[in-house]
Amino acid sequence: MDTRVDAPQLTSRRYGAVNWLGLQTLIQREVQRFLKVGAQTVFAPLVQTLLFMMVFGLVLRHGNWPGSDRAYADGLAAGLVMMSILSNAFQNSSSSLVIAKVQGNAVDFLMPPLSALELTIAFIVGAAARGILVGVASMIAVSWLANVVPAHPLIALYYAVVASVIFGAIGLLGGVWADKFDHLAAVTNFIIVPLTFLSGTFYSTEVLPEPLRTFAHYNPVFSLIDGFRYGFIGHADAPLWSGALISLALAAVLCWACWAMLKSGYRLRS
């Protein structure tokens, strides 16, 4: 009588169209990564926002926001909240990839059965989570200096989500390109900071002379801040519909670029 037992044959695990478990795990990793150092990733941006609010808001507290009956501090607060969303969404995805490269553990997300699309979604969702969390915390922090109750909550939410996706995608592209922190600092100092500061964060573009006003309106960050500010004070410097379409198209293009770069393995598999 033959009592031999055939060894089980190894087969590839099937996940279907989407590896939901892997996607969820990577998103949780990205969120837990910044929550573990909350003093640096959440509390520090609040201090920066409060300092800007105190310097600009208290000095110019007697005036109204140009073109609106709301106080200058209200418009400034909306701009600062959006700035915190943008910068933190960018920092989360970019730092995650650069740290993985420097420490040599990028294999942790390259080896698992995750597609380029799933990697793109996970990194951008993690970045958006940090950006929106810091944005909400910033609203609470500046509420004693300005009225931060949105006049149009859904519009404010739309721009907050789209902005965090856009800068999460930019951070992902920058993180893939950068091989060390010096490269990432160059992107931050020469691209992110100028675009943010020259987009109407602290002021209305209506007070700018030509051609500076037109130049500011071509800044892609202007559409995000202007639309988000409209959600709070009910006034925008440019047509709202054009800003919404531009921001949505920009988000789609950047997400596609992230997918294409991750799929090619550029600077990740070499």
C-alpha positions as CSV (number, residue, x, y, z in Angstrom):
1,M,0.0,0.0,0.0
2,D,1.5,3.3,-1.1
3,T,1.3,5.8,1.8
4,R,3.2,8.6,0.2
5,V,1.6,12.0,0.3
6,D,2.2,14.3,-2.7
7,A,3.8,17.6,-1.7
8,P,1.5,20.6,-2.3
9,Q,2.3,22.5,-5.4
10,L,3.2,26.2,-5.0
11,T,1.1,28.6,-7.0
12,S,1.1,32.3,-7.3
13,R,-1.4,34.0,-5.1
14,R,-4.2,35.7,-7.0
15,Y,-5.3,39.1,-5.9
16,G,-7.8,40.0,-8.6
17,A,-7.7,43.4,-10.3
18,V,-6.6,45.2,-7.2
19,N,-4.5,44.0,-4.3
20,W,-6.7,45.6,-1.7
21,L,-4.8,44.2,1.3
22,G,-1.5,45.4,0.0
23,L,-3.0,48.8,-0.9
24,Q,-4.5,49.2,2.6
25,T,-1.3,48.1,4.3
26,L,0.8,50.6,2.4
27,I,-1.6,53.5,3.1
28,Q,-1.6,52.5,6.8
29,R,2.2,52.5,6.7
30,E,2.3,56.0,5.2
31,V,-0.2,57.4,7.8
32,Q,1.4,55.7,10.8
33,R,4.8,57.0,9.6
34,F,4.0,60.6,10.1
35,L,1.8,60.1,13.1
36,K,4.7,58.5,15.0
37,V,6.5,61.8,14.8
38,G,3.5,64.0,15.2
39,A,5.5,66.7,17.0
40,Q,7.5,67.2,13.8
41,T,4.8,66.5,11.2
42,V,1.7,68.0,12.8
43,F,2.6,70.3,15.7
44,A,5.6,72.1,14.1
45,P,3.5,73.3,11.1
46,L,0.9,74.7,13.5
47,V,3.5,76.8,15.1
48,Q,4.6,78.1,11.8
49,T,1.0,79.0,10.8
50,L,0.4,80.7,14.1
51,L,3.6,82.8,13.7
52,F,2.5,84.0,10.2
53,M,-0.9,84.7,11.5
54,M,0.3,86.7,14.4
55,V,2.8,88.7,12.3
56,F,0.5,89.6,9.4
57,G,-2.9,89.3,11.0
58,L,-2.3,91.4,14.1
59,V,-0.4,94.1,12.2
60,L,-3.1,94.5,9.5
61,R,-6.1,93.5,11.5
62,H,-8.0,96.8,10.9
63,G,-8.4,96.4,7.2
64,N,-10.8,94.2,5.1
65,W,-9.8,91.7,2.5
66,P,-9.7,93.5,-0.9
67,G,-13.0,93.1,-2.7
68,S,-14.7,91.6,0.3
69,D,-16.5,92.7,3.5
70,R,-14.6,90.1,5.5
71,A,-11.6,91.1,7.7
72,Y,-8.1,90.8,6.3
73,A,-7.4,88.2,9.0
74,D,-10.1,85.9,7.6
75,G,-8.7,85.9,4.1
76,L,-5.1,85.5,5.5
77,A,-6.2,82.5,7.6
78,A,-7.6,80.7,4.6
79,G,-4.4,81.2,2.7
80,L,-2.3,80.0,5.5
81,V,-4.4,76.9,6.0
82,M,-4.1,76.0,2.3
83,M,-0.3,76.7,2.5
84,S,0.0,74.2,5.3
85,I,-2.0,71.6,3.3
86,L,0.2,72.0,0.3
87,S,3.5,71.9,2.1
88,N,2.7,68.9,4.3
89,A,1.2,66.9,1.5
90,F,4.4,67.5,-0.5
91,Q,6.7,66.7,2.4
92,N,5.0,63.4,3.2
93,S,5.3,61.6,-0.1
94,S,8.6,63.1,-1.0
95,S,10.3,62.3,2.3
96,S,8.9,58.8,2.4
97,L,10.6,57.9,-0.9
98,V,13.9,59.7,-0.1
99,I,14.2,58.2,3.3
100,A,13.6,54.7,1.8
101,K,16.3,55.3,-0.8
102,V,18.8,56.6,1.8
103,Q,18.1,53.8,4.2
104,G,18.1,51.2,1.5
105,N,14.6,49.8,2.3
106,A,12.8,50.9,-0.9
107,V,12.5,47.2,-1.5
108,D,9.8,47.1,1.2
109,F,7.3,48.5,-1.3
110,L,8.9,47.4,-4.6
111,M,9.0,43.6,-3.8
112,P,5.4,43.1,-2.7
113,P,2.8,42.4,-5.4
114,L,1.7,46.0,-5.8
115,S,1.2,47.6,-9.2
116,A,2.4,51.1,-10.2
117,L,-1.2,52.3,-9.9
118,E,-1.6,50.9,-6.3
119,L,1.7,52.5,-5.3
120,T,0.6,55.8,-6.7
121,I,-2.7,55.7,-4.9
122,A,-1.1,54.7,-1.6
123,F,1.5,57.3,-1.5
124,I,-0.8,60.1,-2.6
125,V,-3.6,59.1,-0.2
126,G,-1.0,59.1,2.7
127,A,0.2,62.5,1.6
128,A,-3.4,63.8,1.4
129,A,-4.2,62.5,4.8
130,R,-1.3,64.4,6.4
131,G,-2.1,67.6,4.4
132,I,-5.8,67.6,5.4
133,L,-5.0,66.7,9.0
134,V,-2.6,69.5,9.3
135,G,-5.1,71.8,7.5
136,V,-7.9,71.0,10.0
137,A,-5.5,71.4,12.9
138,S,-4.4,74.8,11.5
139,M,-8.0,76.0,11.2
140,I,-8.5,75.2,14.9
141,A,-5.2,76.9,15.9
142,V,-6.0,80.2,14.1
143,S,-9.7,80.3,15.1
144,W,-8.9,82.6,18.0
145,L,-7.4,85.2,15.6
146,A,-9.9,84.9,12.7
147,N,-13.2,83.7,11.6
148,V,-12.5,80.3,9.9
149,V,-16.0,79.1,9.5
150,P,-16.4,78.3,5.8
151,A,-19.0,80.2,3.8
152,H,-19.1,77.4,1.3
153,P,-17.9,74.2,3.0
154,L,-18.1,71.9,0.0
155,I,-16.1,74.3,-2.2
156,A,-13.4,74.5,0.5
157,L,-13.4,70.7,0.9
158,Y,-13.0,70.2,-2.8
159,Y,-10.0,72.5,-3.1
160,A,-8.4,71.0,0.1
161,V,-8.7,67.5,-1.4
162,V,-7.5,68.4,-4.9
163,A,-4.7,70.5,-3.5
164,S,-3.4,67.7,-1.3
165,V,-3.6,65.3,-4.2
166,I,-1.7,67.7,-6.5
167,F,1.1,68.3,-4.0
168,G,1.2,64.7,-2.9
169,A,1.8,63.8,-6.5
170,I,4.5,66.5,-6.9
171,G,6.1,65.1,-3.8
172,L,6.0,61.6,-5.2
173,L,7.6,62.8,-8.4
174,G,10.3,64.7,-6.5
175,G,10.9,61.8,-4.2
176,V,11.4,59.4,-7.1
177,W,13.8,61.9,-8.8
178,A,15.8,62.8,-5.7
179,D,18.6,60.5,-4.5
180,K,19.4,62.5,-1.4
181,F,17.9,65.1,0.8
182,D,19.9,67.9,-0.9
183,H,18.0,67.2,-4.1
184,L,14.7,67.3,-2.3
185,A,15.7,70.6,-0.6
186,A,16.4,72.1,-4.0
187,V,12.9,71.2,-5.2
188,T,11.4,72.7,-2.0
189,N,13.5,75.9,-2.0
190,F,13.4,76.7,-5.7
191,I,10.0,75.4,-6.8
192,I,7.5,74.8,-3.9
193,V,8.3,77.8,-1.7
194,P,8.3,80.4,-4.6
195,L,5.1,79.1,-6.1
196,T,3.4,79.2,-2.7
197,F,4.6,82.6,-1.6
198,L,3.8,84.2,-4.9
199,S,0.3,82.8,-5.3
200,G,-1.7,85.2,-3.0
201,T,-1.2,83.4,0.2
202,F,-0.7,86.5,2.2
203,Y,-2.4,89.0,0.0
204,S,-5.1,89.5,-2.7
205,T,-3.8,89.6,-6.3
206,E,-6.2,92.5,-6.9
207,V,-3.7,94.9,-5.2
208,L,-0.9,93.9,-7.5
209,P,0.0,96.1,-10.5
210,E,0.2,94.7,-14.0
211,P,1.9,92.6,-15.2
212,L,2.5,91.1,-11.8
213,R,-1.3,90.4,-11.4
214,T,-1.5,88.5,-14.7
215,F,1.7,86.6,-13.8
216,A,0.3,85.6,-10.5
217,H,-2.9,84.2,-12.1
218,Y,-0.8,81.9,-14.3
219,N,0.7,80.4,-11.1
220,P,-1.0,77.0,-10.7
221,V,-1.0,77.4,-6.9
222,F,-3.0,80.6,-7.2
223,S,-6.1,78.6,-8.4
224,L,-5.9,76.4,-5.4
225,I,-5.5,79.2,-2.8
226,D,-8.0,81.5,-4.5
227,G,-10.7,78.8,-4.7
228,F,-10.1,77.6,-1.2
229,R,-10.3,81.2,0.1
230,Y,-13.6,81.6,-1.7
231,G,-14.9,78.7,0.3
232,F,-14.2,80.7,3.4
233,I,-14.9,84.3,2.7
234,G,-17.1,84.1,-0.4
235,H,-14.8,86.1,-2.6
236,A,-12.3,85.1,-5.4
237,D,-9.9,87.1,-7.4
238,A,-10.5,84.9,-10.6
239,P,-13.4,83.0,-12.0
240,L,-14.1,80.0,-9.7
241,W,-15.0,77.6,-12.5
242,S,-11.8,78.0,-14.4
243,G,-9.8,77.4,-11.2
244,A,-11.7,74.3,-10.4
245,L,-11.1,72.9,-13.9
246,I,-7.5,73.8,-14.0
247,S,-6.8,72.2,-10.6
248,L,-8.7,69.0,-11.5
249,A,-6.8,68.7,-14.8
250,L,-3.5,69.3,-13.1
251,A,-4.3,66.6,-10.5
252,A,-5.1,64.1,-13.3
253,V,-1.9,64.9,-15.2
254,L,0.3,64.7,-12.2
255,C,-1.2,61.4,-11.0
256,W,-0.7,60.0,-14.5
257,A,2.9,61.1,-14.4
258,C,3.4,59.4,-11.1
259,W,2.0,56.2,-12.4
260,A,4.1,56.3,-15.5
261,M,7.3,57.0,-13.5
262,L,6.7,54.2,-11.0
263,K,5.8,51.8,-13.8
264,S,9.1,52.6,-15.6
265,G,11.1,52.0,-12.4
266,Y,12.9,55.2,-12.9
267,R,15.6,55.7,-10.2
268,L,14.0,53.0,-8.1
269,R,15.1,49.7,-9.7
270,S,18.6,50.7,-10.7
